């Protein structure tokens, strides 16, 4: 069968945790979930393409042109909760012009499987990972009388009812094939702190054993890939795709010390000219581990710090203290590992005073990067359950069903208003970054003009274009630092695989 996977562009949403300028410069990331689906489908013998319309800037009409030529049997989408209406809009447009089946997957399907597939344009949904679901579903679709009841983890419609099949198979993450990066424009991806190209992201483990109240992954089964499997994927990225910087997107990369040490040992043996980044807690690393990570090519670590007030840390069940933060960040400085701190604004019992204390504490840590996010009740988090109980309404469920508008959610756990939280978040960014020493340090460390353009543009945008309250912006576009010539070339080469078009149609 022929499978086309589409990653559509999306706009900034008022209800997001990030403010507009942060979201604008967050980065262009490869759609990793779709590359896994692609790899699983290819392994089962099917033909696959990925259309990264967000990165390549394809319109609905251009995407339709590609699909008409490719003639897919199935078109797949990743449905995030935030961007559900926009993805649904793309599905409706394509479905109106094509007769392909529509299948959706992603984290949102775990929370709202029936609601997601309730829309008439969507035929199937995948509740869990695609590893078992996709091969069995495609095999059934090839039959004259398919039996969808036997497809594990499938959501489908039958006699006016929405059926959610159980997913009894245990997921062995080590069995997953490497993501199908050969279907992506790998030279076009970057995140805000990126220093080297090509850039990509990896996930080496699923789940997180910790129980932070604001995180959707809290207390989920920790499922890591073996060090050998991780290294094989890294080597493929390096040798096949020319990748020189990898962001490991695990919720908690350093959760199993022995595993992290073995990955570092193997990386040191390979002696690759490679930079990598990961996410960690300050209490799951130590001086020896950090030293081995540095030797293995780790250049940045993103730490979830959340607050500079211990009471707030306790309120979100973070399980760390300020002393641990100071000591761990200090060791990173000594080893010349750059650090990024994630902080929450508007956390349970946050006040203007505690937010200012958090920003002051962040400055004492001398972090290389900071991200101040508005504390949000994400689906499946304890804060979400509290919000549903307090308001007697599930906003996200109604959002998926098309019964809600894009608006800021209530935050009953703090007396700060949404307006105050927006103002404090902008102030936190400017207060942290506008210090002369910090600006000089970053300017002197910039390696390329593209990095200078990205960082200077973000700073000026935050100063002059970030509103004090969240507002809808229909003209919102993610920052794309790729040279116009390179982007046009990628678009033209990709499109010409399917259609004969004039060069003039690829202006960006």
PEGILIN-V895349 format. One record per run of one state. SS is the DSSP state (2 for helix, 1 for strand, 0 for the rest). FROM is the first residue (numbers start at 1). LEN is the number of residues. If there is no record, write none. Layout:
BEGIN
ss:SS from:FROM len:LEN
ss:SS from:FROM len:LEN
END
This chain:
BEGIN
ss:0 from:1 len:1
ss:1 from:2 len:6
ss:0 from:8 len:12
ss:2 from:20 len:5
ss:0 from:25 len:2
ss:1 from:27 len:2
ss:0 from:29 len:3
ss:2 from:32 len:12
ss:0 from:44 len:3
ss:1 from:47 len:6
ss:2 from:53 len:4
ss:0 from:57 len:3
ss:2 from:60 len:11
ss:0 from:71 len:3
ss:1 from:74 len:5
ss:0 from:79 len:5
ss:2 from:84 len:14
ss:0 from:98 len:3
ss:1 from:101 len:5
ss:0 from:106 len:1
ss:2 from:107 len:5
ss:0 from:112 len:1
ss:2 from:113 len:5
ss:0 from:118 len:6
ss:1 from:124 len:3
ss:0 from:127 len:3
ss:2 from:130 len:12
ss:0 from:142 len:6
ss:2 from:148 len:3
ss:0 from:151 len:3
ss:1 from:154 len:5
ss:0 from:159 len:2
ss:1 from:161 len:4
ss:0 from:165 len:8
ss:2 from:173 len:3
ss:0 from:176 len:5
ss:2 from:181 len:3
ss:0 from:184 len:2
ss:2 from:186 len:3
ss:0 from:189 len:1
ss:1 from:190 len:2
ss:0 from:192 len:7
ss:1 from:199 len:4
ss:0 from:203 len:2
ss:1 from:205 len:4
ss:0 from:209 len:9
ss:1 from:218 len:1
ss:0 from:219 len:1
ss:1 from:220 len:5
ss:0 from:225 len:2
ss:2 from:227 len:15
ss:0 from:242 len:3
ss:1 from:245 len:4
ss:0 from:249 len:8
ss:2 from:257 len:14
ss:0 from:271 len:4
ss:1 from:275 len:6
ss:0 from:281 len:6
ss:2 from:287 len:9
ss:0 from:296 len:2
ss:1 from:298 len:9
ss:0 from:307 len:3
ss:2 from:310 len:6
ss:0 from:316 len:6
ss:2 from:322 len:14
ss:0 from:336 len:2
ss:1 from:338 len:8
ss:0 from:346 len:6
ss:2 from:352 len:14
ss:0 from:366 len:3
ss:1 from:369 len:6
ss:0 from:375 len:7
ss:2 from:382 len:10
ss:0 from:392 len:3
ss:2 from:395 len:6
ss:0 from:401 len:17
ss:2 from:418 len:16
ss:0 from:434 len:2
ss:2 from:436 len:10
ss:0 from:446 len:3
ss:2 from:449 len:16
ss:0 from:465 len:19
ss:2 from:484 len:13
ss:0 from:497 len:6
ss:2 from:503 len:4
ss:0 from:507 len:2
END
